[in-house]
Amino acid sequence: MRFTQLFTKTLKETPKEAENVSSTFLIRAGFIDRPIASGIYSFLPLGWRVFKKIEAIIREEMNALGAQELYLPTLIPKNLWEKTDRWSKMEPPLFKLKDRHQKEFGLGSTHEEVITDIASRFISSYKDLPVALYQIQNKFRNELRSTGGLLRVREFIMKDLYSFHKDEKDLDRFYKKVCNAYLKIFKRCGFKVKIVEAVGGAIGGKVTHEFMMLCETGEDRIFYCLNCGWAANIEVVGNIQKCPRCGGKIQEARAIENGHTFKLGEKYSKAFNLKYKDKDGKEKTVLMGCYGIGLGRLMATVVEANHDDKGIRWPLSIAPFHVYLIDLASKKKELGEALYKDLQKEGIEVLFDDREDISPGEKFADADLIGIPYRLVLSKKTLEKKSVEVKERSKKQARLVLLKQITSYLKAVLKSN
């Protein structure tokens, strides 16, 4: 991509709509637009590139679990919500509307009712179990107050996974596999989380966990053990001095939630009469689990975890481009053009800053703000040594790499990551 062809432009000033570090940099760098209403954001081309890479990582880990992808409707009829008594009791309340026939619908904030209804038509025997189904789809939550940019929104895209099991043992086994997959997802996206005991809320389930990244600006408060790693949301344990597992010292911290898992048990399967026949022909109720990750929130969390005062530091795995290329050596940018094309041929994603009316300092500032992992600079000084300057966004020092070796150097870097 050439910078002159990029749809968006960077902003020097912090927009008034920015509420925290992530929304400040994501708006200034052109990843998302200012909200068109409270909690409603548009992803711009740079942001959508990051989003699709996050989505690909999540999809890869879900498929590795053996889960099958599907897609469920956004409009959910009132009668399905009423089967679980959530038409009137969902918190936050549903966005409700009527069609031209005066039939009532709720916009999907979650999809337990829909998936259980579908499962009731396809699961009838122990031979049909276990099975896991997931989607990556938009959700609508009627939040009273949306704050923190992408961290709390009204419309968002979520990966929600639903699993169906014949007994507790099988549910436990799969639940642990999903928790491990979540840890991989967050690590691949550039941050670590603590698995925290939580409450089921509007979703339900006696056993539920949140995946929290420690962050001073986080809206959640958790307690965690400095010895064994046990952790719980403040809603679960309140004020606590010693670890209930090992007696170790407890630390309180703020955190950002990035995933939530629930052992639903029979809550939804009973409501929809979802049963199966075991080997002896006896009818039993199917047990369920559900597991969610909000993709926009994950993107914002990455920025909260990976930034400095100049801008974002994207992990290579989800960066919009691998390389930010600047040519200061030739007026017509012919050297930069040649390197740009060579890198593209090798599958290296490049944002080539080919702007002519911008100073070198402004280009460097934009490179830091946008946060692409590697910055390449061609200058008269580097060419005297037949080299290109390579600087990692996360490091202060730059290094020279021979021009004839730069492609193989970058390919090796990308492969190792």
C-alpha positions as CSV (number, residue, x, y, z in Angstrom):
1,M,0.0,0.0,0.0
2,R,1.2,3.5,-0.9
3,F,0.6,6.2,1.7
4,T,-0.8,8.5,-0.9
5,Q,-3.4,5.9,-1.7
6,L,-4.4,5.4,1.9
7,F,-8.0,6.4,2.6
8,T,-7.2,7.9,6.0
9,K,-4.9,10.6,7.4
10,T,-3.2,10.8,10.7
11,L,-4.2,13.5,13.3
12,K,-1.7,15.5,15.3
13,E,-4.1,16.5,18.1
14,T,-6.0,14.2,20.4
15,P,-9.7,14.2,19.4
16,K,-12.2,15.1,22.2
17,E,-13.9,11.7,21.7
18,A,-10.8,9.8,22.8
19,E,-11.3,8.5,26.3
20,N,-8.2,6.5,27.0
21,V,-4.8,5.5,25.4
22,S,-6.3,3.0,23.0
23,S,-9.0,5.2,21.6
24,T,-6.6,8.1,21.4
25,F,-4.1,6.3,19.2
26,L,-6.6,4.2,17.2
27,I,-8.4,7.4,16.2
28,R,-5.3,9.6,15.6
29,A,-3.6,6.9,13.6
30,G,-6.7,6.2,11.4
31,F,-7.6,2.7,12.6
32,I,-11.1,3.7,13.7
33,D,-13.2,6.7,13.1
34,R,-14.7,9.0,15.8
35,P,-17.9,7.3,17.1
36,I,-21.0,8.3,15.1
37,A,-23.0,7.8,18.4
38,S,-22.1,6.7,21.9
39,G,-20.4,3.3,21.7
40,I,-20.8,2.9,17.9
41,Y,-17.5,2.9,15.9
42,S,-16.4,2.3,12.3
43,F,-13.3,0.4,11.5
44,L,-11.2,2.1,8.8
45,P,-9.0,0.3,6.3
46,L,-5.9,0.1,8.7
47,G,-8.1,-1.0,11.6
48,W,-9.9,-3.6,9.5
49,R,-6.5,-5.1,8.4
50,V,-5.7,-5.6,12.1
51,F,-9.1,-6.9,12.9
52,K,-9.0,-9.5,10.1
53,K,-5.6,-10.8,11.5
54,I,-7.1,-11.1,15.0
55,E,-10.1,-12.9,13.5
56,A,-7.7,-15.3,11.6
57,I,-5.9,-16.2,14.8
58,I,-9.1,-16.8,16.7
59,R,-10.5,-18.9,13.8
60,E,-7.3,-21.0,13.6
61,E,-7.5,-21.8,17.4
62,M,-11.2,-22.6,17.3
63,N,-10.8,-24.9,14.3
64,A,-7.9,-26.6,16.2
65,L,-10.4,-27.5,18.9
66,G,-12.5,-29.3,16.3
67,A,-15.2,-26.6,16.5
68,Q,-17.3,-26.0,13.4
69,E,-18.1,-22.4,12.2
70,L,-21.6,-21.3,11.4
71,Y,-23.4,-18.0,11.2
72,L,-26.6,-17.1,13.2
73,P,-29.2,-14.3,12.6
74,T,-29.0,-10.9,14.3
75,L,-32.8,-10.6,14.5
76,I,-34.1,-13.1,17.2
77,P,-37.8,-13.5,17.6
78,K,-39.4,-12.7,21.0
79,N,-40.7,-16.3,21.5
80,L,-37.1,-17.7,21.7
81,W,-36.1,-15.1,24.3
82,E,-39.2,-15.9,26.3
83,K,-38.3,-19.6,26.6
84,T,-35.4,-18.5,28.9
85,D,-37.2,-15.6,30.5
86,R,-34.6,-13.2,29.1
87,W,-37.0,-11.1,27.0
88,S,-37.7,-8.9,30.0
89,K,-34.8,-9.8,32.3
90,M,-31.7,-9.5,30.1
91,E,-29.1,-7.0,31.5
92,P,-28.3,-4.8,29.8
93,P,-31.8,-4.8,28.2
94,L,-32.3,-5.9,24.7
95,F,-32.6,-3.6,21.7
96,K,-36.2,-4.4,20.8
97,L,-38.1,-3.7,17.6
98,K,-41.2,-4.6,15.6
99,D,-41.4,-5.5,11.9
100,R,-44.2,-4.3,9.6
101,H,-46.4,-7.2,10.8
102,Q,-46.0,-6.1,14.4
103,K,-43.9,-9.1,15.3
104,E,-41.3,-8.4,18.0
105,F,-37.6,-9.1,17.8
106,G,-34.6,-8.5,19.9
107,L,-31.2,-7.7,18.4
108,G,-28.8,-10.5,19.3
109,S,-26.6,-9.5,22.3
110,T,-25.8,-13.2,22.7
111,H,-27.0,-16.4,20.9
112,E,-27.7,-19.1,23.5
113,E,-31.4,-19.3,22.6
114,V,-30.8,-19.6,18.8
115,I,-28.0,-22.2,19.0
116,T,-29.9,-24.3,21.5
117,D,-33.0,-24.2,19.3
118,I,-31.0,-25.3,16.3
119,A,-29.2,-28.1,18.3
120,S,-32.6,-29.5,19.5
121,R,-33.3,-30.4,15.8
122,F,-29.9,-32.1,15.2
123,I,-28.9,-33.7,18.5
124,S,-30.8,-36.8,19.6
125,S,-28.3,-39.5,20.4
126,Y,-25.1,-39.9,22.4
127,K,-23.4,-40.5,19.0
128,D,-24.1,-36.8,18.2
129,L,-22.0,-35.7,21.1
130,P,-19.8,-33.9,21.9
131,V,-20.1,-31.1,19.3
132,A,-18.8,-27.5,19.3
133,L,-20.1,-24.7,17.1
134,Y,-18.9,-21.1,16.8
135,Q,-19.5,-17.9,14.9
136,I,-17.8,-14.5,14.5
137,Q,-20.7,-12.1,14.3
138,N,-21.9,-8.7,15.3
139,K,-23.7,-8.2,18.6
140,F,-25.8,-5.4,20.1
141,R,-25.8,-4.5,23.8
142,N,-27.9,-1.7,25.1
143,E,-25.3,-0.3,27.5
144,L,-26.4,2.5,29.8
145,R,-23.1,4.3,29.3
146,S,-20.4,3.4,26.7
147,T,-16.9,4.4,27.7
148,G,-13.3,3.6,26.9
149,G,-13.5,3.6,23.1
150,L,-13.7,0.0,21.9
151,L,-13.5,-1.4,25.4
152,R,-17.3,-0.9,26.0
153,V,-19.4,-0.4,23.0
154,R,-23.0,-1.0,21.9
155,E,-22.3,-2.7,18.6
156,F,-19.4,-5.1,18.3
157,I,-18.2,-8.3,16.7
158,M,-17.7,-11.3,18.9
159,K,-16.5,-14.8,18.6
160,D,-19.0,-17.0,20.5
161,L,-18.4,-20.7,20.8
162,Y,-21.1,-23.2,22.1
163,S,-20.4,-26.8,23.1
164,F,-22.7,-29.7,23.8
165,H,-21.9,-32.7,26.0
166,K,-23.3,-35.9,27.4
167,D,-21.9,-35.4,31.0
168,E,-19.9,-33.2,33.3
169,K,-16.7,-35.1,32.7
170,D,-16.9,-34.4,28.9
171,L,-17.8,-30.7,29.5
172,D,-14.9,-30.3,32.0
173,R,-12.5,-31.7,29.5
174,F,-13.6,-29.4,26.7
175,Y,-13.8,-26.4,29.0
176,K,-10.1,-26.8,29.9
177,K,-9.2,-27.1,26.2
178,V,-11.0,-23.8,25.4
179,C,-9.2,-22.1,28.3
180,N,-5.9,-23.2,27.0
181,A,-6.9,-22.0,23.5
182,Y,-7.8,-18.6,24.9
183,L,-4.4,-18.3,26.5
184,K,-2.8,-19.0,23.1
185,I,-5.0,-16.5,21.4
186,F,-4.1,-13.7,23.7
187,K,-0.4,-14.5,23.7
188,R,-0.3,-14.6,19.9
189,C,-2.0,-11.2,20.0
190,G,0.7,-9.7,22.2
191,F,-0.4,-9.8,25.8
192,K,-0.9,-12.2,28.8
193,V,-4.0,-12.7,30.9
194,K,-5.0,-14.1,34.2
195,I,-7.8,-16.6,34.4
196,V,-10.2,-15.2,37.0
197,E,-13.2,-16.7,38.8
198,A,-16.2,-14.7,37.9
199,V,-20.0,-14.5,38.1
200,G,-22.3,-15.7,35.3
201,G,-24.4,-12.6,35.0
202,A,-27.1,-12.6,32.3
203,I,-25.5,-15.6,30.6
204,G,-25.6,-17.9,33.6
205,G,-23.6,-20.9,34.7
206,K,-22.3,-22.0,38.1
207,V,-18.7,-22.1,36.9
208,T,-17.5,-19.2,34.8
209,H,-14.1,-17.5,34.3
210,E,-12.9,-14.2,32.8
211,F,-9.6,-13.7,31.1
212,M,-8.1,-10.5,32.5
213,M,-5.1,-8.4,31.4
214,L,-3.7,-6.3,34.2
215,C,-4.0,-2.6,33.3
216,E,-4.2,0.5,35.4
217,T,-7.0,1.9,33.2
218,G,-9.1,-1.3,33.4
219,E,-12.7,-1.0,34.6
220,D,-12.6,-4.3,36.4
221,R,-11.1,-5.0,39.8
222,I,-9.6,-8.4,40.6
223,F,-7.7,-10.1,43.4
224,Y,-4.9,-12.5,42.6
225,C,-2.5,-14.6,44.6
226,L,1.2,-13.7,44.3
227,N,2.1,-17.3,45.2
228,C,-0.1,-19.8,43.2
229,G,-1.7,-17.5,40.6
230,W,-5.3,-18.0,41.8
231,A,-7.5,-15.0,40.9
232,A,-11.1,-13.8,41.2
233,N,-13.2,-10.9,40.3
234,I,-14.2,-8.6,43.1
235,E,-17.8,-9.5,42.5
236,V,-17.0,-13.1,43.5
237,V,-14.9,-12.7,46.7
238,G,-15.2,-9.0,47.8
239,N,-12.4,-7.9,50.1
240,I,-9.9,-10.7,50.8
241,Q,-6.6,-10.9,52.5
242,K,-5.3,-14.4,52.0
243,C,-5.5,-16.8,49.0
244,P,-8.3,-19.4,49.6
245,R,-6.2,-22.0,47.7
246,C,-2.8,-21.7,49.3
247,G,-3.0,-19.0,51.9
248,G,-0.6,-16.8,50.0
249,K,-0.5,-13.0,49.8
250,I,-3.3,-11.4,47.8
251,Q,-2.8,-8.5,45.4
252,E,-5.6,-6.2,44.2
253,A,-5.4,-4.8,40.6
254,R,-7.4,-3.2,37.8
255,A,-7.8,-5.2,34.7
256,I,-9.5,-5.4,31.2
257,E,-11.6,-8.4,30.5
258,N,-10.9,-10.0,27.1
259,G,-12.8,-13.3,27.2
260,H,-15.4,-15.1,29.2
261,T,-16.2,-18.8,29.5
262,F,-19.3,-20.4,31.1
263,K,-20.2,-23.9,32.1
264,L,-23.9,-23.5,31.3
265,G,-25.0,-27.0,32.4
266,E,-28.7,-27.6,31.7
267,K,-29.9,-23.9,31.8
268,Y,-30.7,-23.6,28.1
269,S,-31.0,-27.2,27.2
270,K,-33.9,-27.7,29.7
271,A,-35.6,-24.6,28.4
272,F,-35.5,-26.0,24.8
273,N,-36.0,-29.6,25.8
274,L,-32.6,-30.5,24.3
275,K,-32.1,-34.2,25.2
276,Y,-30.3,-37.2,23.9
277,K,-30.6,-41.0,24.3
278,D,-27.7,-42.7,25.9
279,K,-26.3,-46.2,25.0
280,D,-29.2,-47.8,27.0
281,G,-31.8,-45.8,25.3
282,K,-32.5,-43.6,28.3
283,E,-33.2,-39.9,27.7
284,K,-30.8,-37.4,29.3
285,T,-30.5,-33.6,29.2
286,V,-27.6,-32.3,27.1
287,L,-25.0,-30.2,29.0
288,M,-23.7,-27.0,27.5
289,G,-20.8,-24.5,27.6
290,C,-20.3,-21.1,26.0
291,Y,-17.2,-19.1,25.4
292,G,-16.8,-15.5,24.1
293,I,-14.2,-13.1,22.9
294,G,-14.9,-9.5,21.7
295,L,-12.6,-8.8,18.8
296,G,-12.7,-5.0,19.0
297,R,-12.0,-5.0,22.7
298,L,-9.1,-7.4,22.1
299,M,-7.7,-4.9,19.6
300,A,-8.0,-2.0,22.1
301,T,-6.4,-4.1,24.8
302,V,-3.4,-4.8,22.5
303,V,-2.9,-1.1,22.2
304,E,-3.3,-0.6,26.0
305,A,-0.6,-3.2,26.5
306,N,1.7,-2.2,23.6
307,H,2.4,1.6,23.3
308,D,4.6,4.4,24.3
309,D,4.1,8.2,24.3
310,K,4.6,8.3,20.5
311,G,2.0,5.8,19.5
312,I,1.2,2.1,19.0
313,R,3.6,-0.8,19.0
314,W,1.7,-3.6,17.1
315,P,2.9,-7.1,17.6
316,L,4.0,-8.5,14.2
317,S,1.2,-11.1,14.3
318,I,-1.6,-8.6,13.9
319,A,0.1,-5.5,12.6
320,P,-1.6,-3.8,9.6
321,F,1.7,-4.1,7.7
322,H,5.1,-5.7,8.4
323,V,7.2,-2.8,7.2
324,Y,6.9,1.0,7.0
325,L,9.2,2.2,4.1
326,I,10.6,5.7,3.8
327,D,12.8,6.9,0.9
328,L,14.8,10.0,1.7
329,A,17.6,9.3,-0.8
330,S,15.9,10.1,-4.2
331,K,13.6,12.9,-5.2
332,K,11.5,10.7,-7.4
333,K,11.5,7.9,-4.9
334,E,12.8,5.4,-7.5
335,L,14.9,3.5,-5.0
336,G,12.0,3.2,-2.6
337,E,9.8,2.1,-5.5
338,A,12.2,-0.7,-6.5
339,L,12.5,-1.9,-2.9
340,Y,8.7,-1.6,-2.4
341,K,8.1,-3.9,-5.3
342,D,10.8,-6.4,-4.3
343,L,9.3,-6.7,-0.8
344,Q,5.8,-7.2,-2.2
345,K,7.0,-9.9,-4.5
346,E,8.3,-11.8,-1.5
347,G,4.9,-11.5,0.3
348,I,6.2,-8.9,2.8
349,E,3.4,-6.4,3.6
350,V,4.6,-2.8,3.1
351,L,3.2,0.6,3.7
352,F,5.4,2.9,1.5
353,D,5.4,6.5,2.6
354,D,5.6,8.1,-0.8
355,R,4.2,11.5,0.2
356,E,6.2,14.4,-1.3
357,D,4.9,17.3,0.7
358,I,5.7,15.9,4.1
359,S,9.0,16.4,6.0
360,P,11.1,13.5,7.2
361,G,10.3,14.3,10.8
362,E,6.6,14.1,10.1
363,K,7.0,10.7,8.4
364,F,9.0,9.3,11.3
365,A,6.3,10.6,13.7
366,D,3.5,8.9,11.6
367,A,5.6,5.7,11.5
368,D,5.7,5.7,15.3
369,L,2.0,6.6,15.7
370,I,0.8,3.9,13.4
371,G,3.1,1.4,15.0
372,I,4.2,-0.9,12.2
373,P,6.8,-3.3,13.6
374,Y,9.7,-2.5,11.2
375,R,10.7,0.9,9.7
376,L,13.0,0.9,6.7
377,V,14.8,4.2,5.8
378,L,16.7,4.8,2.6
379,S,19.0,7.8,2.8
380,K,22.2,9.2,1.3
381,K,24.1,8.0,4.4
382,T,22.7,4.5,4.3
383,L,23.4,4.2,0.5
384,E,27.0,5.2,1.0
385,K,27.2,1.9,2.8
386,K,24.9,0.2,0.3
387,S,22.5,-0.4,3.1
388,V,19.1,0.4,4.5
389,E,18.4,1.5,8.0
390,V,16.1,-1.0,9.9
391,K,14.5,0.0,13.2
392,E,12.1,-2.1,15.2
393,R,9.2,-0.1,16.6
394,S,9.8,-1.6,20.0
395,K,13.5,-0.7,20.2
396,K,15.4,2.5,20.4
397,Q,18.4,1.6,18.3
398,A,18.4,1.1,14.5
399,R,20.8,-1.0,12.5
400,L,22.1,-1.1,8.9
401,V,21.3,-4.1,6.7
402,L,22.8,-4.5,3.2
403,L,20.3,-3.7,0.5
404,K,21.0,-6.9,-1.2
405,Q,20.2,-8.8,2.0
406,I,17.2,-6.8,3.3
407,T,14.6,-9.1,1.7
408,S,16.1,-12.3,3.1
409,Y,16.6,-10.6,6.5
410,L,13.0,-9.6,6.7
411,K,11.8,-13.0,5.5
412,A,13.8,-14.6,8.3
413,V,12.4,-12.2,10.9
414,L,8.8,-12.9,9.7
415,K,9.4,-16.7,9.7
416,S,10.8,-16.6,13.3
417,N,7.7,-14.8,14.5
